[in-house]
């Protein structure tokens, strides 16, 4: 695992709310880190929790796919992409309400992971939401594209994906990318309070209703990566 790049998650509890902390580094996603996150999600699903908050520490919430990790092991590129997609799909249809507490930057697949949550609370004075793939020749898989389309307005999606624009918290709030923007010292408490207020409903109903709302991205996420996109990933990784 790349030193201080991949997510090193831990699970905490605040009342009946599970707080999944991605870590204090760049919190990138690779097969190792997604496996660790999924293990904690298993624990949450198997425990007596009514809601979940996904938080992080430091300057970055999630810096997307771990491209440095992929260098020298490109044969695992599809595994990395599919694993990230399946993680987003799992969050999108998670059986309890989910809130992303975004204290810093969320880039690329990090934005997609945040959008997979039911709601997002972001620090008002620091951090950007951005998908910078257009800046370095990257592309999105069909699955990730469908999730972006399902959770963003066409205008916001075009500005972020095609034009590579960064959204501060006030800009993200105006574009309906997040639900609240709060001071840093209130962020986690507000996210936990919001999650707690939403929890308590039947888990099977919650999961099934999410599945009924998002059949297209849930069907597309985790599918085999098209060969041309894998070739593009190789080019980007080599830069």
C-alpha positions as CSV (number, residue, x, y, z in Angstrom):
1,X,0.0,0.0,0.0
2,X,1.4,3.4,-0.9
3,X,2.8,5.1,2.1
4,X,0.4,7.8,3.5
5,X,-1.7,7.7,0.3
6,X,-4.2,4.9,0.6
7,X,-7.1,5.0,3.0
8,X,-6.4,3.5,6.5
9,X,-9.9,3.4,7.8
10,X,-11.1,2.9,11.3
11,X,-14.6,2.6,12.9
12,X,-15.9,4.6,15.8
13,X,-19.3,5.0,17.3
14,X,-21.3,8.0,18.4
15,X,-24.5,6.9,20.0
16,X,-26.2,4.7,17.4
17,X,-24.3,6.3,14.5
18,X,-21.3,4.5,13.0
19,X,-18.5,6.9,12.2
20,X,-16.2,5.4,9.5
21,X,-13.1,7.5,9.4
22,X,-11.1,7.1,6.1
23,X,-7.8,8.2,7.6
24,X,-5.5,11.3,7.9
25,X,-3.6,11.0,4.6
26,X,-4.7,11.2,1.0
27,X,-7.2,8.4,1.6
28,X,-6.8,7.0,-1.9
29,X,-8.6,3.9,-3.1
30,X,-6.8,0.8,-4.1
31,X,-7.7,-2.9,-3.7
32,X,-6.1,-3.0,-0.2
33,X,-7.9,0.1,1.1
34,X,-11.3,-0.8,-0.4
35,X,-11.0,-4.2,1.2
36,X,-10.4,-2.6,4.6
37,X,-13.3,-0.2,4.1
38,X,-15.6,-3.0,3.1
39,X,-14.7,-5.0,6.2
40,X,-15.8,-2.0,8.3
41,X,-19.0,-1.8,6.3
42,X,-19.6,-5.4,7.1
43,X,-19.2,-4.6,10.7
44,X,-21.6,-1.7,10.5
45,X,-24.2,-3.8,8.7
46,X,-23.8,-6.6,11.3
47,X,-24.0,-4.2,14.2
48,X,-26.7,-2.2,16.0
49,X,-26.3,1.1,14.1
50,X,-29.1,3.3,12.8
51,X,-27.0,5.5,10.4
52,X,-23.4,6.0,9.1
53,X,-21.1,9.0,8.8
54,X,-18.0,8.8,6.6
55,X,-15.4,11.2,7.8
56,X,-11.7,11.8,7.5
57,X,-8.9,13.8,9.1
58,X,-6.4,16.2,7.7
59,X,-6.6,18.2,4.5
60,X,-8.1,15.5,2.3
61,X,-11.4,13.6,2.5
62,X,-10.5,11.3,-0.4
63,X,-8.1,11.9,-3.2
64,X,-9.6,9.3,-5.6
65,X,-8.0,6.3,-7.1
66,X,-4.4,5.4,-6.0
67,X,-2.6,5.8,-9.3
68,X,0.8,5.8,-7.6
69,X,0.0,2.4,-6.2
70,X,-0.8,1.2,-9.7
71,X,2.6,2.0,-11.1
72,X,4.5,-1.3,-11.6
73,X,1.4,-3.4,-11.2
74,X,-0.8,-2.3,-14.1
75,X,-2.3,-5.8,-14.4
76,X,-4.3,-4.9,-11.3
77,X,-5.8,-1.7,-13.0
78,X,-9.2,-3.3,-13.6
79,X,-9.3,-4.7,-10.1
80,X,-8.7,-1.3,-8.7
81,X,-11.3,0.4,-10.8
82,X,-14.0,-2.3,-10.3
83,X,-13.3,-2.3,-6.6
84,X,-13.8,1.4,-6.3
85,X,-17.0,1.2,-8.3
86,X,-18.4,-1.6,-6.1
87,X,-17.6,0.4,-3.0
88,X,-19.6,3.4,-4.4
89,X,-22.4,1.0,-5.3
90,X,-22.5,-0.4,-1.8
91,X,-22.7,3.0,-0.3
92,X,-25.4,4.1,-2.8
93,X,-27.6,1.2,-1.6
94,X,-26.5,1.0,2.0
95,X,-29.3,-0.1,4.3
96,X,-29.0,2.8,6.7
97,X,-28.9,6.5,6.0
98,X,-25.4,7.7,5.1
99,X,-23.8,11.2,5.5
100,X,-20.4,12.2,4.1
101,X,-18.6,14.7,6.4
102,X,-16.2,16.3,4.0
103,X,-13.6,18.2,5.9
104,X,-11.2,18.8,3.0
105,X,-10.6,18.0,-0.6
106,X,-12.6,15.3,-2.5
107,X,-11.1,14.7,-6.0
108,X,-12.0,12.2,-8.8
109,X,-13.3,9.0,-7.4
110,X,-13.5,10.7,-4.0
111,X,-16.2,13.0,-5.3
112,X,-18.0,9.9,-6.7
113,X,-17.8,8.2,-3.3
114,X,-19.2,11.3,-1.6
115,X,-22.0,11.6,-4.0
116,X,-22.9,7.9,-3.3
117,X,-23.9,9.0,0.2
118,X,-27.4,10.1,1.0
119,X,-26.3,13.5,2.1
120,X,-23.1,15.6,2.3
121,X,-22.0,18.1,4.9
122,X,-18.8,20.1,4.0
123,X,-16.5,22.4,5.8
124,X,-17.4,25.9,4.7
125,X,-14.0,27.5,4.5
126,X,-11.7,24.9,3.1
127,X,-11.6,22.1,0.5
128,X,-12.8,21.6,-3.0
129,X,-14.9,19.0,-4.9
130,X,-13.3,18.4,-8.2
131,X,-13.0,15.7,-10.9
132,X,-9.7,16.8,-12.6
133,X,-9.6,14.0,-15.2
134,X,-9.8,16.4,-18.1
135,X,-6.6,18.1,-16.9
136,X,-4.5,14.9,-17.2
137,X,-6.3,13.0,-19.9
138,X,-8.2,10.7,-17.6
139,X,-11.7,9.2,-18.3
140,X,-14.6,7.9,-16.3
141,X,-15.9,4.4,-16.5
142,X,-19.6,3.9,-17.7
143,X,-20.5,3.0,-14.1
144,X,-19.0,6.1,-12.5
145,X,-20.6,8.2,-15.3
146,X,-24.0,6.9,-14.5
147,X,-23.6,7.6,-10.8
148,X,-22.5,11.2,-11.6
149,X,-25.5,11.7,-13.8
150,X,-27.8,10.3,-11.2
151,X,-26.6,12.5,-8.4
152,X,-25.7,15.8,-10.1
153,X,-27.7,18.2,-12.2
154,X,-26.7,18.2,-15.9
155,X,-25.3,21.7,-15.5
156,X,-23.1,20.8,-12.5
157,X,-22.0,17.6,-14.1
158,X,-20.8,19.4,-17.2
159,X,-19.0,22.1,-15.3
160,X,-17.2,19.6,-13.1
161,X,-16.6,16.7,-15.5
162,X,-16.0,18.4,-18.9
163,X,-14.6,21.7,-17.8
164,X,-12.8,20.4,-14.7
165,X,-14.1,23.2,-12.5
166,X,-13.5,23.1,-8.7
167,X,-16.4,23.7,-6.3
168,X,-15.8,25.3,-3.0
169,X,-18.3,24.5,-0.2
170,X,-20.5,27.6,-1.0
171,X,-20.4,26.8,-4.7
172,X,-21.1,23.2,-4.1
173,X,-24.1,24.1,-1.9
174,X,-25.5,26.4,-4.6
175,X,-25.1,23.6,-7.1
176,X,-26.8,21.1,-4.9
177,X,-23.7,18.9,-4.6
178,X,-23.8,19.1,-0.8
179,X,-26.6,19.7,1.6
180,X,-24.9,21.9,4.2
181,X,-21.8,23.9,4.7
182,X,-20.7,24.5,8.3
183,X,-17.6,25.6,10.2
184,X,-14.8,23.1,10.7
185,X,-15.4,22.7,14.5
186,X,-19.1,21.9,13.9
187,X,-18.7,19.5,10.9
188,X,-18.5,16.1,12.5
189,X,-21.1,16.8,15.2
190,X,-23.5,18.2,12.6
191,X,-23.0,15.2,10.3
192,X,-23.6,12.8,13.2
193,X,-26.7,14.8,14.3
194,X,-28.1,14.8,10.8
195,X,-27.4,11.1,10.3
196,X,-29.0,10.2,13.7
197,X,-32.2,12.2,12.8
198,X,-32.6,10.2,9.6
199,X,-32.0,6.7,11.1
200,X,-34.2,4.1,12.6
201,X,-36.2,3.0,9.6
202,X,-36.4,-0.7,8.4
203,X,-33.1,-1.6,6.8
204,X,-34.7,-3.8,4.1
205,X,-37.0,-1.0,3.1
206,X,-34.2,1.5,3.0
207,X,-32.0,-0.7,0.8
208,X,-34.8,-1.6,-1.5
209,X,-36.0,2.0,-2.0
210,X,-32.4,3.1,-2.8
211,X,-32.2,0.3,-5.3
212,X,-35.5,1.3,-6.9
213,X,-34.3,4.9,-7.2
214,X,-30.9,4.1,-8.7
215,X,-31.3,1.0,-10.9
216,X,-29.1,2.3,-13.7
217,X,-25.9,3.2,-11.8
218,X,-26.3,0.1,-9.6
219,X,-26.5,-2.1,-12.7
220,X,-23.5,-0.4,-14.3
221,X,-21.1,-0.1,-11.4
222,X,-18.7,-3.0,-11.1
223,X,-19.0,-4.1,-14.7
224,X,-15.8,-5.1,-16.6
225,X,-13.8,-2.0,-17.7
226,X,-13.8,-1.4,-21.4
227,X,-10.4,-2.1,-23.0
228,X,-10.0,1.4,-24.3
229,X,-10.5,2.8,-20.8
230,X,-7.9,0.4,-19.4
231,X,-5.5,1.6,-22.1
232,X,-6.2,5.2,-21.2
233,X,-5.5,4.3,-17.5
234,X,-2.1,2.9,-18.5
235,X,-1.2,6.1,-20.3
236,X,-2.3,8.3,-17.3
237,X,-0.5,6.1,-14.8
238,X,2.7,6.3,-16.8
239,X,2.8,10.1,-16.7
